[in-house]
Amino acid sequence: MCKYDRYPETRVTGHDDDAWEGAEAVAAKLAEFSALSDYTLVVECYPGVDDEVLELVRSAFRPDAVVLSDDAFYDGDELTARMQPHLTDDRVRGVMYYGRLEDFVDPAALEAARGRLPEHGRTLVYGVGAGLVATGDTFVYCDLARWEIELRYRAGMPNFRAHNEDEDALRKVKRGYFVEWRIADKRKMEVFDRVDFFLDSNVAGTPKLATGDAVRDGLCAVVGGPFRLVPYFDPGVWGGQWMRDVCGLDPEADNYAWSFAGVPEENSLYLRIGDVRVEVPAQDLVLSHPVELLGMPVYCRFGAEFPIRFDLLDTMGGQNLSLQVHPLTEYIRSRFGMAYTQDESYYVLDVGEGGGVFLGLKERVDRDAFERDLRLAQEGGPSFPAEKYVNLFPAKKHDHFLIPAGTLHCSAANAMVLEISATPYDFTFKMWDWDRLGLDGLPRPIHIEEGLANIQWDRTTGWVRENLVNATYVVHDGDDYLEEHTGLHELEFIETRRFTSRGVTEHDATGGFHMLNLVDGASAVVESPEGAFAPLTVHYAETFIVPAAAGRYTVRPESEGERIMFVQAYVRQR
């Protein structure tokens, strides 16, 4: 029986009457403010919130005047022009924008919006950056998870004030990632502590409202102990069948390629407030509690960014991933404004017949021939002969393949991989995609030039086998447990340890958060030796995070004497 929990949540105590679910209940709560004659209700929105929220608030509050803050921004064409240096012409990658929401506000239009505020009566100020127009008597923030925004882009939603409904969804996501979400997150944190109510608009037709104190206390509860993010799953051209059974997914779906369950920048948190389950972007936790979550040494190094991610790549019964390489640090910094690059590794959870990992170049590869064959294949010539140039290492369960930036790689078909990596966005230079189109019917993005600029040509068979394939050594081997160092490579900042045990193992995240996955065994229990947090039960293949604020913790099998194995990752302290 599948035990994988797709809906992990944290219960928020002391706020049983502080959340409301459904349009009727939310409207009734907001209608309380309509009894006041002179009152300003400010509802600030994250970009992507649906207009149904405006209609709900308007009908409940019954304002005498409505001021839309979106009108204070430059129009769509002007916004695009101002963003263009950061959007670039590439389908998936731009240049990180480090400015503020106000950079895209038309000062004259903002003053005009403020001038439309009446002196008396009920006034609704609504939209992105609404708090720039008025402080208001009650401040509501309407939040939205990034994954939901991506799904809406696919369904035709345009970017903020843009008219790009029919544009490639990848380009919409790029605009969100490199500009819109950056400035929106920064703006959200500026008002976060003064929000009276958070409005969860992730499920169309089912809004949820919670007091600001309930949500903030919920995030405090989350960061005090181990927790899981809400996983999401997505199909792909190379997707497999393994996660369908293990994670209890839709049996009618063609495949599942990815699972993201350990990426706070992308995933959500569920807070159980009374009888209502409220969805909150996990990024809110990273930005509001960075030191408690990350630990001071990690925070000082990375700022309010969660630098490690776990995700699942399923090619069991599927196809090879694209042959790819990640950029070197100087390249990603100088070209894209990113502080660090996507070093990673593949931890093999399961493998089928012929399963393995393409990793590194073969000895004495002719670089000119390699490049010529790549270009010919991309131009419609003969398929690229990958196995002529790239090592294919057979894999078995619990193998760990290390992939520092600049190493050519991809998972082959019939492998189930736990990918442990640094968290920069989609900085994968695909060099060959096996003559196929994406699920959208378009050629998948290929970046031969950038790939060639970053390949480390000296990472050939012998070096790779010695340094990147199961570079494992024993840290502790006793009757109580086995601890092994499994990676990552010395060039990477992530340390990974594998623990095998039938009893209790002790750990300490005080110096920096730990991210873990139960890679073998049915279930395990994470506990505090001092009773500082409630125990967390995790199941096979589930990813969980232990914040620095949780401090010391133990892991044991849920069933006494059962053998469990888990992988633990953290930022290596130099």
N, C-alpha and C positions, 0 to 999 in steps of 0.2 A: 504494500500500500504506500502511495506517495505521501511523504510527510513534509515535503518542502512547503514552507509558509510563504505564500505570495503576498500576504497582507499583514506584515508585522506592524505593531503599533505600540505606543507608549501611553499609559494611562496617566492623566493629569489629575492629581488630587486637589480637593478644596475648591473646585469650580464646577460642581455638578449641574448648576443652573445657569452656566455662562456660555452656552452654545445652542444654536437653533439650526434646524435642518429643513430644507424645502422652501419653495417660493412663498407659500402661505405663512409659515412660521417666521421667516426672515422679514417678510413684508410687515407682519404684525409688530415685530420689534422696532423696525424703522418708523412705523406709523406713530409710535409714541412721541416722536419729535414733531409730528405734524400738529400736535395740539398747542404748540408754542407759536405765538404770533410773529415775533421777531427772532429769527433763528437761522443760522447758516450751517448747513450740512456739507462738509467737504468729503468727497469720495475720490481718492486718488487711485489710479489704476496702473498696473504693470502693462507694458505694451502687449497686445494680443487678447485682452479681455473682450468678450463678446458684447454686442450692443444690448443683448437681453438684460444685462445687469443694469444698464441705464434705464430701461423701461421699467424694471422692477422697482428701482429706487424712486423713480419719478412717480409711479402710481402709488407707492406707499407713503412717501413724504408729502406729496401734493404741493410742490413749491409754487410760489408766486412768480419766481424768476429762476431761469436756468442759465448758468454761464459754463460753457464748454472750454476747458483749458487746452484741449488739442488745438484750438484756433490760435493759441498764443505761439505756436511753433511755425517755423517757415513751412511753406507748402512742400508737397512731395518732391517736386523737381529740384527745388532749392536744397532740401535736405539731402537728396541723393548727390547733388553736386558737392556739398560740403563734406559728405562722407567718402566721396570717391577715392581720395588717396588711400583710404584704409580698406576699401572694398576690392580694389584691383580688378583685373579682367578674368582672374581665375575663378573656376566654378566653386571651389571649396575653401580657399584660403585667402585671407586678407591680412591686414597689418593691425595689430592690437591698438585700440584707441584708449587713451588714459585720461581723457577729459571728463566733462560733466554734462549732465542733462541740459543745463542752462546754455551750453555752447550752441544748441540748436533752437533756442527760443528767440523769436523776433522781439527785441525790446519794445518796439512801438506797439506790436500786437499784444504783448503782455500788459502794457499800460492801458490799452483799450479794453482788455478783458477786465482789468480791475475797475475801470471806469463804468463798466456795466453792472457793478454790484450795487443794488439798491440800498437806501438807508434803512428801509423798513420792510417787513414782510419775511416770508420764508424763502430762503435762497439756497439753491443746490448748485454747488461748484463741482464739476465732474470731469474726470479724464486723466490722462497722463500728466504728471506734474501739477495736479490740481492745487496742491498746497502752496505753489508759487503764486497763485492768484489770491488766495485768502487763507487765513489760519482757521477760521470757522469756530463754531461752538462744539461740534462733534466731528472727529476726524476718523474716517473709515479708509482702510487700505484694502483694495481688491487685488489679491495675489494670484499668481498662475505659475504652474510648474513648466520647466523648459520642455520636458518631453511632450506635454500636452500642446505647447506652442508648436513644436515640430509637426505633430499630427495635424494641427490646424493648417499649417503651411501646405502640407501635402494635399489637404482637402480644398485648397484654393484661397485661404486667407492671405491677404497682402501683408507686407511689413507696415510699420507705423507710418501713417499718412502717405504711403506709397500707392501706386496704381499698378502693382506687379502681380495681380492675381494669377496670371497665366505663366509667370516666370518659373523656371526650374526651381524646385523646392530646395535643392542644395544651395542655390544662391541666396534664397531667403534666410536659410539657417546661417549662412556665412554672415549676412548683414546683422542678424541677431547676435551671433556669438562675438563678433569683433567690435561691434559698436553698440547696438541697441541694448542688449542685456547688460553690458558693462556699465553704461551710464544709468540704466534703470536700477541695477543693484546698488550702485553708489548712492543714488537718490533715496532708495528705500531705507538704507541704513541711516541716512540723515534724519528721517522722520520716524524711525522704527520705535523709539521709546515713547513717543507721544501719540501713537495710534490708539484710539479708543476701541475700535472694533476691526478685526480682520475678516474679510469676506473671501471665502474659498469658492472660486468660480470654475474649478477644473472640470466638473461634470455638468454638461449642458442640461439646463432644466432643473438642476438640483443644487441650488446655492446653499452654502453653509456659512453661518455667521458665528463668530466667537469673540469674546472680549479680548482686548489687547493684553490685559493682565494674564488671562488664561493661556494665551499662546506663548507669551514670554515666559511664564512659569513652566509651561510644557517644554520649552527649549532648555530651560535650566534643568529640568528633570532628565531630559535626554542626555545632556552632556555630563551628568553625574555618574553614569554607569554604561555598560556595554549596550549597544543598540544595533539594529539592522535598518538599512534603507529599503524603501519600497522598490522591488525589482521591476524592470520592464523588459519585454522580449520583442524581437523584431526579426522578420524573415529576411533572406538575402539570396542572391543567385547561387551561392555556394552552400547554403544552409543545410543542416542535417536533421536527424530525428531523435537524438539522445535526450535533449531537454524536454521533449514532449512528454515522455514517460516519467523522468526523474522529477520534473518540476510541475507536473500535473497540468499541462497546457492543452489547448484546443486540439482534439484528435483530428479535426477536419482540415486544419491548416496544412499547407504544402510542406513547409519546413520552418525551422527557427534557426537563425544564423548567430544572433547575438543575444546575450543577456547582460544587462547592466544593473548590477546590484551593489556596486561599491564605488560609485562615482558621485560624491556629494554635489558637485557642480551640476549634474544632470538629474539625479534621483530626487525623490521626495521623502518626507517623513509623515507618518500618520500619528496624529495626536488624538487620543480618546478623551473627549471632554464631556462628561456626563454620558448621555446616550448617543452622542454625535462623534463621528470620526472625521476629523478635519485634516485636510492635506496641506502640508506646508513645504515649500521648496527646501531641500536640505542645505542649500547654499545660504539660507537665512541663518542656520546654525553656525556655519563656518564664519560668516561675516559678523555675527553678533557675539559669538563666544570663541574667538580664535585661540586665545591663550589656554583656556580650559580644555578645548578640544585637542589642539595640536601639541601643547606644551611649549614653554617659553623658548627652549633652544630651536625648535622647529619653526616657531613663529618668527623668531629673529632672523632666520635664514630665508624663509619663503613668504613672510607676510601672511595676510589672511587668505591663504590658498591651501587647499588640501592636496598635497603633492603626490599621493599614491592612489592608484585605482586598481580595482579587481573587476574583471568582466569575463564572461564565458564565450568561447568561440566553438561552435558546433559544426563539424564537417562529417559526422558519423552518417554514412549513407548519402553524403553530399559530394562536394567538389573541393578542389584546392582553393585556398585563398589567393588573392592577387599576389604576385611576386613583388616585393616592396622593400623599401629602405627608409629609415627615419633620419632627419637632418642632424648634423653635428651642432653643438651648442652655439658656436660663433655664427653659423649659417642661420639658425632659427632666430637668434637675437638680432642680427643685422638686417635680415630680410623681413621678419614678421613681428619684431618687437616683443618676442617671448623671452622670459628670463632663463628658462631651462628647457631641455629637449625631452623627447619621448624615448628614453631608455626603457627596455622592457624584458620580459622573459615569458616563456611558455611552460607552464606546469601541466603535465599530461594527466588528466583525470581518468581517461579511458581511451582505448584504441581498438580499432577493428583491423581486418585483413588489409595489409599494405599501408597502414597508417604510419605517418612519420612527419618529419619537419625538414623543409628545405632551409639550409643554413650555411651561409658563407660560400665562397667561390672554390672551385676545384683548383688544384695546383697548375701553375703555368698557363693560366687562361690568357688568350690573346685578346687584349682589350679592344683593339680595333675591330676584330671579328665579332666580339660580344656586342659592341655598339651597333655595328652594321646589321647584325641579325635582329636586334631589337627594333631598329628603325624599319627594316623591311617588313617585319611582322605587323608593326603598327600601321604601316601604309597599305596593308592588305596582301602582303606577300606570304611566303611560307610561315607557318606557326613558329614561334620562337622555341628553339630546342633547349628548354630549361635544363634538362638533366645533362646536357653537354657541358654546361658552365657552372651549375650550382649543385652543391652536395645535397643529397637526400638521405637523411639519417633515419633509419627505422626507429620507431618509438615503442615503448611499453609503459604500462601504468606507473605513475609516480616518477617518470623521467622529468628532468628539469633542464630546459634549453635556455641559455642566457643570450640576450640579444642587445648588446650595447649599440647606441646610435651609429649609423654608418655600416651596419652589417646587413647584407642582403638576406632576405628570409621570407618564409610564409609557412603556415600549417598546410600539410597535404590533406587529401580526403581521408575520411575514416579516422579522425582524431578528435578527441574532446579535450579542449584546452582551457585551463584557467590562466588568463593573461594577467600578469602582474606588471604594472608599468607606471611610469611617471605620467602626469595628467595633462600635459598640453593637449589641446584639441586635435583635430584630425590632421596631424602632420605626418601623414603616410604618403610617401612618394611611390605610387603604383607604377611599376615599370612594364609589367606584362600581366594581362588578365585573361589569358587562355581563350582568346577568340569569342568573348561573350559580351552580351549587353546587360545593363542593369535591369531591375524589376520594372523600372519606368520606361523600358524600351530604348533608352539612350545608352551610348557607349559610356562606360564608367571612366571617371577622370584618370588620365594617364599623365605622368610627369617625368618623362625620360630625361630631359635636360637636368632637372633638379636632382633626380636620382643619381645620374652619372657624376654630378658635382659632389655627392656625399658618400658614395661607395668607398669603403676602405679596401683597397685592392690587395693588401697584404693579409687579409683575414681569409686564409685558404685552409684547405682540408686539415692539415696537421695542427695548425694553430687553433682552429675551431674545435677540433676534437679534444685537445688538451685543455682549452680555456673555457669553452662554452657549453660542452655537453656533460651533464652530470658532474659538475665541479664540486662534488660533495665531500665533506669530511665530518667526522664525528666530534661533537662538542662534549657530550656526556652519554655514557652507556652504562647503565646500572640496572638493578632489579626493579627500580621504580619507573624509569622511563628512558627512552632514547631521544637525544636531541642531536640534530644534524644541521650543519650549515649547508644550504643548497644554493646560495647565490646572494646577491647578484654579483656580476663581474666587478672588479676593482675600479673600473671606469664609471660605475653607476653608484648613485647615492642610496639605493635601497638595499637593505639587508633582509634576507629571508632565512628562516629557521623552520625545520620540520620536526614535530614532536610525535612520537609514537608511545602510547601509554595504555595501561589498563586501570590506572588509578588517578590520583590527583597530581597535577603539575602546577607549580607556582610561577607567577610572572609579575612584572612590575612595569607599568606604562608611564610612571611619573615623569620620566625624562622626555617622553614623546609618545604620541598615540601609537597603538598597534592596530593593524588590520589583519584579519584572519579568515580562513575558510576551512571548514571541516571536509577534508579530502578523502576520508575513509571512516567507516563506522556509521551507525544509524543516527545517533544523536549524542550531544554533549551538553553539559551544564556549566555556565560561567558564573562564578560566585565571588563575593568579597569575603576575605578572611575575617574582616571586622564587621561584616553586615552593613557596609556603607551603601550598598545598592541592592535592589531586588535581583534575584538570580535570573539569568537569561538562558533559555533552552534553544539550542541551535541544531539543525538537522543537516544531513549529508548535502554537500555542495552549497550550503548557505554561507554567505559572506557576512561578517560582522565587524564592528569597530569598537575598540576599547579606548575611550578618550584619556588624555593625560590626567584629567581631574579624577578619574576613577582610581588611579593609583594601583595598588596591589590587587591581583585577582588570581583565581585558580580556575583550571579547566579539568573536568572529570567526565567519564562516560555517564550517560543517564542510567543505563543498565549496569549494575555492578559487575565488574570483571570483563566487560566488553572491551575489545581492542578498538581504540580510536586513533586517528592520525589527523593532524591539522597543520596547516602552513601559516606561519606568522611573519608579517612584513612590517618593517619600521624604517625610519630615516636613520641611516648610519651616522653615528656621532664621530666625527673625525678627531 
